[in-house]
């Protein structure tokens, strides 16, 4: 396992940006984060 995230939450100025994010990335996997503006991609 290269990366494992379990239950990650983050708020910016009191506004929830990420809530309960859980995922893992195994060696050799390629991952892309897709979504509209303001959904926490850069924060993650």
N, C-alpha and C positions, 0 to 999 in steps of 0.2 A: 504494500500500500504506500503510495506516494503522499497522498493527502486525505485526511478524514476530518469532516466537520460534523458536529452533532449538536443540534439545538442552538445554533448561533443566532443571537438577536443584537440589534444595534439601533440606537436612536440618535438623531441629529437635531439639536435644539428642541428636544422634547417630541419630535415627530418620528415615529417608528419607520425605519428604512428597511430593516431585515427582521423578520420574526420567525424563530424556530426553524432556521435553515439547516437541513441535514443532507449531506451527500459525501461520496468518496470517489477518489480517482485512483485507479490502479496503474502500476507501471505499464507503459506502452499505450495507454488510452489517450485519445485526443478529445479535449472538451472545449466547447464554445458556449459562452453566455449570451443569450439573445433576449431582447425585451425592449419595450418602449423606454423613452427617457424618464428618469426619475424612479426607476424600479430597483436601484441598489447594485447594479452591476459593478460600477467602479468602486463602491464601498467594499464589496466583497473582495 
